[in-house]
Amino acid sequence: MGHAVRTGTIWVAAVLVGLGCAGRAAACSSIIVTRGAASDSSVFVTYTCDWWGYGRLDYTPAADHAPGDSLRVANRWIPQVPHTYAVIANRMNEHQVCTSESTFDGRPELVNPQGAFFYEELMAVALQRSRTARETILTIGDLVERYGYLATGESFSIADPREAWIMELIGPGPGGTGAEWVALRIPDGHISVHANASRIGTFPLNDPANCLYSANVISFAIAKGYYDPAAGQPFRFCDAYAPSGMKEFHYSDTRVWSVYRRAAPSLNLSTDRHRGVPGSPPYPLWIKPDHRLGLREVLALMRDHYEGTPYDMTRGLEAGPFGTPSRARPTTWQVDSLDYAWERPLSMPGVSHTYIAQLRAHLPDPVGAVLWYSVDDAYTNCFIPFYLPLLEVPEAFRTGDASQYNWDSAWWTFNLVGNLANLRWCDMIRDIQAVQSELEGDFLAMQPAVERTALELGRQDPGLMHRYLTRNTVVASATVMRRWHELAGELIRKYNDGYLMDRDGSAASPGYPEAWRRAMLQLYPERFRLAPPAGGTAR
């Protein structure tokens, strides 16, 4: 995806974002952690771009623009601003402002094909023009009011080092103007999750410090018949613009419940909502975790297949003999006119890219903002720290495409290991996690020293600091690529053809787990017996 910058009568293409996910991510998850809920007073925003597409990272540097310059978005030109800020991955800018999203669709009649902005372009342009989360929200509102919104409903995480917000937005329908939206500031000390279902219910109308909204958000719903004030119920954005059904309960609320049950087990949240029990209340928009979360814990929240719950995707016949949590798409299907669905976790294959944005008010912007970034499934990848400004995108994250395998591409390399893991998940995942833990542990352990060095260099020469942080990212990326290539080779060597190979080349035959063999015998009691049953013949 890209935009064009026009100067006078001459225009040239300029990269806006090239995430692979730019093909429109219809299924994503985001966790927001406020600074009072973080052990080091960071604000964290996580994102999984759950769309099969090539995960290539692009970086848009800061730029000055002349009067009369314009920017092409979708089907029209809009005026450019005098200065735009540097943005990495269409998700974080040089002033420690970060966004993420998840699509909730909403009422299909509210899609406006004449609008200029899809959500990807909307976030990118807003980040290029904003220095705070609040300013980003207002910029998004202004852009859609002026030029229109053409996508379905969207939830946005929008944060800076001091504030974290959730914003939800939906269009006015064909030929309409603007969009209807509301944004709520998450109370400090709390966390929130959104995952493909509208989450904002009621909101205050006279609290601009904590709530912003479009002028017609309620009156438009009344005019369309989505809300009747005479019914005596308070206005709820999600009920008016994106009422939930069984799909949202199962597909979206299970993810929200799982993050909350891990961050705050003391709440003992019921499973009724995500199993579609009639009358069950929605999960809170935000909760207070049982203890403040560190970066490692936030990262772990992204790696989840409901392990240890009745919905554990590594158990059961559908997980196969080796407990793989991966499910082939589509995730829903019909048998005899009845609808069914696999569980839908936060961590899944077919992911373009994933990240954790770490935003810190006590550090200058070039050091305070870190995008812990990777591609493919969070469960089997490795997160690498990216700082801004980024003077060079590591080769592994700008190489290749989805049409041809490329050994030098991070996306293909992580996909290779992730797909290998499905062959014998229960064993291979331990080998993957050992390397993953070592590398990520090293990055976390070295982070204070790297940042102290960067700050010292910055006092001498800001340019030297930027070169140092860029080189740190490039070296870290190269280290991960080398280790992941070695890991792929080790997995093939160790588990070749179903054997378990020792270092000396001797092979054991571990076979299938006993629990799975017993499950097979329940389905086929006589099929695999070496002798026919007494008094009969083998079938």
N, C-alpha and C positions, 0 to 999 in steps of 0.2 A: 504494500500500500504506500502511496506517496502523495505529496501535494506539489503544486507548481508555484513558484514565486515569479511574479511578472514585474519587470522594471521598465516603465515606459511602454514601448511596443515590442520589447524583446523579453522572452521568458525562458527560464531554464528549470529543469526538473530538480527538485531537492528532496532528500529522504525525509519522510515524516516518521514512518515506522515500518519495520520489516520483520515482523515477529513470526511469520508463518501462521500465527493465530489471526492475522489480519483478515483471513477469509471469513471472519465473523464467528466469534466464540459463542456458541449457544449454551454452553454448560460450563460454569466456572464456580469457584468457591473463594471466599475471602474472610479472613479473621482480622479483627481490629483490636489492638491492645493499647489502652491509654497509658500515659506515663505513670500514673499512680498505681497501675496494675502490673508494672514491670519492675523487676528487681534492681535494674540500673537506671530507672527513670527514662528509658527510651520510650518512644512511641513505635509500635510495630504494626505493619500492615502486610498481610500475606495474600498470595494470589496463586491460583492454579488455572492456567488457560487450557481448559479441557476440550480441546478441539484438535482433531488429527490434522496437523499441518507442520510445515517445516519451521523449526524454532531457530531463526537467525536473528541475532541481536544487532540493532542499529542504534546509532547515537547522532542526535541533532545538536550541533554546537550553537552557542549563543551567536546572535547576529544583529547588526544594525541595518535598518531599512530606510530608503529614501522616501520623501513625500511622493505619493502617487503609486508606490509599490502596492501590489495586491497579491492575494493568495487564492488559489483555486481549490475549492472544497466541493467534491461531488460534481454538481452540475452548474456551479456559478463561481464568479469571482467575488471575494470580499476584501475590504481594505486591510492592508497590513499595518501593524503598529510600528512605531519607530524602533523598538528594540525587542527582541525575543530571547528568552532564556534557554540555556542548554537543557536538553531532555534526553534521558537514557531509557530505552525500551518503551517509550510512550507512557511511562509510569512514574518517573521521578525526575524532578528538575534540580538545578544547581542550588536552589534555596531551600532544600529539604522539604519540598512539597511532594506528596505521593498520592497516586490514585490507583484504584483497582475496580473491578466490576463483576457483576453476574447478571445474566439476562433472566427476567421473570416473565417475559412475553406480555401478559396482561390482556386486556380486551383487544381482539384483533382488529376491530373497526377503528381503532385509534391510531393505527399506522398511517403516516402521512408520506406517500411516495414523492411529494413535491418538496419535502424538507431538504435542507442542505447537509445536515450533520448526521452521520452515523456515530455511535458512541465512541469508536476508536478515535476518529478525527476530533470529536468533541473534547475528549480528555487531552489529546496531544496539543491542540491549539490552546486550550485553557491553561495547561501547564507552561506553555511557552510565554504566557502573558500574566502569570500570577506569582506572587511572592509568599502567600499564606494560604491555608486551607479555606478560610472564609472567603478570601478573594477569588479562589478557584471556583467555589460554589456560585458566587455572584457572576463570575465570568461565564460559566456554563449557562446560567439562567439568561444572561444577556445575549449570548450567541444564539440560543434556540429561539429567543423572542424575536431577534432580528432576522434570522435566516432559516429557521424551522428545523425540526427534528424528524428523521425518516425511519428510525428503528422502532422495535417493539419496546416494551417496558424494561427499565434498567435500574439496578441498585448499584450505587457507587460507594466505595470507601474513599474518603478524602481526608488527608491528615498532614500536619506539619509537626515540628518538634514539641508543640504546646497543646494542640487541639486535635481531636479526631472526630470525624463526622460520618454519618451514613446519610446518603442522599438518594431519593428515588424519583424517577422521571418517566413520563409517558407522553406520547404525542396527542394531537387534537383530532386526528382523522384526516382523510384526504382533503387537501385544499385549505386546511386550517392554518392558523398562525400560532407561533410560540409552542409551549408545552406546559403540562401541569406537573408540578414537582414540589417536594418538601424535603428539607434537610434538618436533621437533629444532631446536636452535639452530644457525644457519648459522655456521660458523667465520668470525671476522673476517678480512677480506681476500678473501672469496670472494663469488660471486654464485650465484643459483639461479633456476630457471624451472619453472613447472608450467603445463600446458595441456591439461586434460581427460583426464588419465590419472594414476592413482596413482603417486607417485614415491618414496615412502619404502619402503626394503627392510628391511635389518637395522637394529637400534638397540640401544644399551646399556641394560641393566636397572638399573644402579647408578651412574648419573651424573646426579643431579637438576639439576645446574647447566646441563646441556646437553640433557637428554632428559626429557620428561614423558609419561605415558601412563595410560590407564585401567586399573583393577585387573585386569580380565578380558580384556585385549586378546589374550592368547595362549590362555588356557584356553577362552574362548568359541570361538575358531577350532578348537581341538582337539575340543570337544564337537560342533561342527557338521560335522566331517569335512573342514575346509579345510586342516588341517595335521596331520601325523603325526610326532611327535618321534622315533619309532622309525626313521624313514627316514634319520636321521643328518644332515639338512640344517638349517641355522639358520632360525629363523622370519623370514619376510619379510612385512611388512604388506601390500605391494602384491600379492604372489602369493596370499596367503590371501584377501584381501577384494576384490580387483579385478584378477584376472589379465588380462594384455594379450593382444590378438589383432591381426590385421592392421589392423583399424580404428584401434586406438590407435597402432600403429607409424606408420602413414601420416598419420593425422589429428592426432596429438599430438606424437609424438617428432620429427617434422620441424621443428616450431616450436622445440622445445628445442635440437635440433642447430643450427638457424640462428642462434639467439642466441649459443650457445657458439662457433660457428665465426667469428662476427664479433667477439666479445669476446676470444677466445683462439685466433687462427688457428694459433698455434704447436702447439696440441694435435693439429691435423690429424685431427679426429674422423672416423671412418668413417661412410659413409652406410648401411652394412649394416642397422643397427637400424631406421631409419625406412623402409627398403625391404622389411623383413620377412624378411631373410635368416635361415634357421633357425640357431639357436645363437649369434647375435650378442649380445654383452652389452649391457645397458641403459646409457644415458648416465649419467654421474655425477650424483648429487643436487645437487652444487655443484662449481664449478670456481674456480680463481684466474685472473682476467683477465690478459692480457699487460701491461696497464698500468691504472692507476687511472682510473676513468671519471668524467667531468663530467656535469652535468645535460644539456647538449646531446647528449652521446654516448648517454646513457640514452634520451633522447627519440628519437634516431635508431634505436635498437634496436627501438623499437615500430613503426617505419615500414619494413616489410620484406615483399617479395614474392619472396624468394629470388633477387633480382637477381644476375647474375653467376655463377649455379650452373646445373647441368643442369636444375634445377626452376624456373628463372626464369619467372614467370607473365606477364611482358611480352613473351614470345617464343613463336612457334609459331602454328599455325593457330587454336588455341583463343583466342588473344589478339586475333584479328581483324586487320584491316589496320593499325590504329593502336596496337597493343600494349597494350590495356587489360588490367590484371590482375584485373578484376572477373569473377566467375563467378556465374551465376544459381543460386539454390538450387532443388532440393536438391543438395548437393555429391556425393552418390552416386547411381548409377543402374545399371540392368541392361540388357544387350542380349544376346539369345539365351541367357538364364539365366546369364550371366557378370556378375560385379560389377565396377564401375568407380568411380573417384572423382577429382574435381578435386583439385589441390593445395590445402591449407588454410593460408593465411599468418597471421602475427600481425595484419597490417593488412588489413582487409576492409570492404566495404560492409555495410549492415544492422547497424551498431553503434549502440547507444543512447548510450553515453558512454565516454570514456576519461580517464585521469588519470595523473600521476606525483606521488606524495606525497614531499615533501622534508622530512626530519626532522633537526634539528640541535641537538646537546647544548650547544653553546657559546652559544646564544641563548635568551632567555626564551621560553616557550611561544607567546605570541601572535605573535612574530616568527619563531621558529625553524621552525614548521610552515607549509609552503606546499603547497596542493593545486593543482598545475598541471592545470587542468581544461578539458575541452572535450567536445563531442558529435560523434557520427558518426565516420567513418573517420579514424584518426590520420594517414593519409597525406595527406589533403586538408583537414584542419581546422587550427585554431590554438589553442595552449594558452595559458591566461590564469591568472595567479597569484591564488589565493584564500587569504586569511589568516583565522584565527580569533582571537577571536569575530567572527562576521559579523553586523553589525547590519542589513544589507539585502541580499537576494538580487537581483542585477542583473535588470532586467525581462526581458531576452532569454532568461534561463534559467528563468523561471517563467511564461512566456507560451505559451498555445496548447495544442493537442492534436494527435494523429495523424490525426484524422478530417477536418481542414480546413486547407488551406495558410494559413500566417500569416507575412507578411513580417517581422514584429517578433520572431519566434521564432528563437533561435539554432539549434535542431535543424533547422527547415525551411531556414534559410539555408545551413547547412553541407551539408545534403542536396542543395540545389539545385546548389551548385558541384560537389559530388562526382559527381552524376549527369551534369552537363554535361561533366565531364572524360572520361567514358567515350565521348563522341562522337568525340574525337580526342586520346586520352590522351598520345601521344608528344609532342605540341606543347603542349597545354593544361597538362599537369602542370608544365612549366617556368614558365608564367605564374603558376600557383598557388603554386609553391615560392618564387618571387621575393617575393610578398607575405607568405607564411608566414614566410620567413626574416627579412624586414625587421621584422615585428611581434614575433616571438619574440626576435629579436636585440635589439630595443629593450627588451623586458621584462627580459631577462637583463642587459643593460648597466645598466639603471636600478635593478636589484634592490639593490645595495649602498647606493645613495643613499637609496632608499625606506626601507630598513631602518634606516639611521643616523638618519634623520628620525623614524621611528617610535620608536626607542629613546629619543631625546631627548625627544619628547613624552610617552613613558611615564614618564619621571622626573618630569615636571611633573604629569601627570594620566593614569592608565591609560585613563580613558574617552575622552580626547582621542586617544590612540594608536589605540584601536579605531575611532573615527570616521574617523581619517585612513586607516587600512588598508582600511576598508570603502569609503571614497570612491575610493581608488586602484583597487580591484577594479571598482567600478561604472564609473569612467571608462575603464579598460582594456577592459572588456566593450563599452562603447558605441563605442570606437574600432575594435575588431575588427569589430563588426557593420557599421559604416559602410563600412569597407574591403572587407568581404566582399560587401556589396551592390554596391559599385562594381566589384568583381572579376567578379561574375556578369554584370553588364551589359557589361563589357569582353570577356568570353569570347564572349558572343552576338554582339557587334559584330564582333570580330576574326575569328571562324570561322563567320560566318553562311552557312548553306546550302552548306557545304563549301568556300567560298572562303577566302582569306587576305587580310583587308582591311588596307590601310595607313591611317595616320592621316588622310591626305588623301582617303580614300574610294575610292581605286583598289583593284581586286581582282585577285589572282593566283589561279591554279587549280593548287594543289600536287598534287592527285590522290592516288593511292595509292602507298605506298613500293614501290620496285622489288622488294625481296625478297618482298613479299606477292604482287605480280603474277606473279613467277616460280613461286611456290608454287601459285597458281591454275592456271597453264599446265601444271604437272605433273599436276594433277587432270583438267584439260580441255584437252588439247593442241591441239584443233582448233576448239573451240567459239567462240572469240572472234576467229578469224582473219577478216580482211576479204576474203580470196580463198580459194576452195576449194583443197584439196590437189591436187597434180598427179595427173592420171589418175583423179580421183574427184569426188565431190560433197560439198559441205559438210554436216555433220551438225548 
